[in-house]
Amino acid sequence: MGNQMDRLSHLSYAEVPTVDPNGVDAEDGPRIGVSYIFSNDDDELEDGCAVDGSDKDPNQEEKQYDQRDEVECAVYNRDECIYEKSAKSVNLEFVATGQYPHWAVYVGDFQVVHLHRAEVKNRFLTDASQGRRCRIVNELYKFKALGQDMVVQNAMEQVGLKDRELSWRNSECFAAWCRFGKREFKMGGEIRIGKQPYRLKIFMTGKQPHVLEFQSLEDMIMEKRRNDHLGRTAVLRELAAHYSRMEEIKSEPGAE
């Protein structure tokens, strides 16, 4: 029998395991270590459903997309910056408030290839976007990209794959793999051996960045996408609650 890993999810940063008992690193400030498999697949959400899986209220007005509410962050593999997203950031990404960003590979003739509902599909751009805003995100990841022909070939060769045939957990991992060809974007592409080489820095105005550590690029992407769907305001509120709770724990009798 092989090793089994529990499928875990978290509702707040207070429930995430920390690197040390205090969740603090002397050099970089507050730091949380994360290594787990998420139980919810963001690309499995049905149309017309809220992000928690419940039915959307048809009478509820949808919030307008606001780029100012995006979470600014950077990702490091040890000391190398491999991803950076700021308010100036410009594959294709479809974005809408309260939804996970959906990535696709443009293959020409107004068509894209993307991972949607556990299947790799070749569709027209207008159909894939489903009315959401679209933008180019080629510059977010800092890896060296493959040639355009190879990127298109990588994408087109996967069309029709579905369910257990898939090697990617979400649309972002699929599109990034097509562009860079790195196995780290695939499920199980890296062996989790205790080290946490990936760091996700969440930038907070007027404060030190909040740092999360991960054993794999795949785990980091899942957390980054969770933050993307929550939005900057909600993430900062969540972090503030986490810091407040940590201060309460430190002030409890017997706490070191």
N, C-alpha and C positions, 0 to 999 in steps of 0.2 A: 504494500500500500504506500502510495506517495504521501508526501507532506501535504497537509491541508492548511489553508489560511482563512481565518474568519473574515467574512465580508462585513466591513465596518463603515459607519458613516457618523458624522458629527453635526450637531446643530449650532454649536458656538465654539469659539476658541478655548473657552474654559474646559471643554470636554476633550481637547486634543492632548495627547501625551507630550511631555516636555523633555528636552535634552537632559536637564538636571532638575532636581526637586524644586528649585526656585524659578526655573524657566528664564534664567538670566545668564548672559555671557558677559564676562568682564570687559571684553574688547568692543563688542558690537551692540551692547545693550540688550533689551528684551529679545529673546529668541525662542522659538518653539520648533521642536523636531517632529516631523510627520512622516509616517510610513504606513500606508494602509490602502486597501482597495475600496473604492466607493461602491455603495450598493445601488445607487441610482445612475442610470445612463442618461445623460442630458439629451442625447439625440433620439431617445426613444419617446420623448414627449409627443403626445398626439396633438394635431392641430385643434385649436379650440379649447385646450386645457391650460390651466395655470401651471406655474413651474413646480408646484407641489403635487401635481397630478390630478387635482380636483377640477371640476368643470368651471370654466370662466362664466361670470355673470354677463349675459348678453347686453344688459342695460348699463354695465359699468364702462365708463369712458376710459379708453386706453391712454396711458401717459405718453406724452410726446418724447421722442428720443432727445436727450441732451448730452452732448459730448462732454460737458463740464462735470457730469456725474460719473465719468469713467474712472476706474481705479488706475492710477499711475504706478507702474512697478518695473522692476528689472529682475532678470534671472541670471545667476552665476553658476557655472560649473567649476568649483574651486575658485580660482581667481579670474577666470575668463567670463566676460559678459556674453551670454548667448541669446539674450532676448531683452528688448527694452521697449516699453510703451509709455509714451508721454502724451501730453495734450497736443503735441505737434505731429504725432505719428500719422502717416497716411495709410499669387493666390488672391482671392476675393473674400471678403468677410461681410456677412449680412447681419446687421445689428438692429435691435429694437429694445426699448425699455422693458425690463422685467423678463427678458428671454436670454437664453444662452446664445452667444455669438455663433453663427454657423459659417463654416469655411467651405470654399469650393475652389476647384482648379479650372481656370478658363482655358479652353482648348481650341478656341477659334470659332468663327461663324456664329457668334452670340450664343455659344453653348458652353456648359460647364459640366464637370464630373465632380460628384460629391457623395459623401456617405450620409444617407438619410434613412431613418427608420430601419436600421440594420441591413441596408443594402446599398451597394455602390451603383449610382445612377448617372446616366448621361441625359441632361435635360437642357432646355433653353433657359437662358439666364433669367428671363422674366418669370418663368414657372418656378425655378428654384428659389428665387428671392421671396416669393409670396408677399410682395408688397413692402418688404423691408428695405431699408437703406443699404446700399452696397458701396464698399470702398476697397481699394487695393492695399494689401498688407504685406507686400513682399519684403519690406525692410524690417519687420519686427524681429524675426530670428536672424542671428548674425552668422549662421553657418554658410559655407560656400555653396551656392546653388548649382544644380546640374544644368546642362544646356536645355534650352527651351524644348527642343525635339524630344529629349529624354524625359522631361517633366510630363509632356503630353502623352508620351508612350506609357510611362508608369501609370498615369491615370486611366487611360483607355483600356489597358490590359486588365484592369480590375473590375471593369463594368460588368455587372451581373452577379458578382460575389455577394453572398448574403449569409446572415446568421453565423453558424459555426465556421464558415469559410473565411470569415473576416479576421484580420490581424490588427485592427485598430479600434480603440475604444470610443472614439468620437470623430467628428468631422475635421477638427483641427489637426489631430494626429495624422489622419489620412492625408489631408492636403499638404501638411508639412513633410510627410514621408515622400510624397510624389515629387516635391520640389527639391529635397535635400538627399533622399535615398538613405537616410540614417536609420539603422535598426532600432535605435533608442525610442523612436516614435511608435514602434509596434508593441503590442501586448506581450509582456514577458521578454522584451528586448534587452533588458538588463537584469543581472542577477542581484537580488537584494541580500547583501552579506553583512549588514550592520553599519556600514559606512553611509554617510549622508552628504554626498558631494554637491548636491544642488541646493541653492539658496534662493528663495523668493523674497525680494525686498519690496515691501509696500511703503510707498512714500507718503508721509504725513506732514502737512504744512506746519512749519515751525517746530518740528520734533524730529528725533532720530528715526530712520526707517525701521519699520517692524520687520523682523526677519523670521522666515520659516525655513526649515531644512527638510530635505527629502532624499530618499534612497534612489529614486529613479526619476527620469524626466517625465515619464507617464504620470506618476503620482503628482508631480508639480503642476502639470498641465491641468489635471482635474481640479486642483485647488484654485488655480488661477482662473479657470472658467467659472467656478462657483462665485468667486469675487466679481467677475465680469457681469454675471447675471444679477447679483445683489446690487451693484452700483456703489460708487464711492461713499455716498452719505451713509448707507447701511453698513458698509464695511468699517468705516471709521467709528460708527456708533457701537458696533460689535467689539472692536478693539478697545474702546474706552471702557466698556463693561468688563472686559477681560482684565484690564489693568486695575480697575477698581476692586475686582474680586481678589486679585493677587495681593493688593495692599491690605485687604481685610484679613487674608490668611496670614500674612506676615505679622499683623498686629494682634493676632489671637494669642492667648496665654500659652506659653510653652513653645511658641514658634521661634526658630533661630533667626 
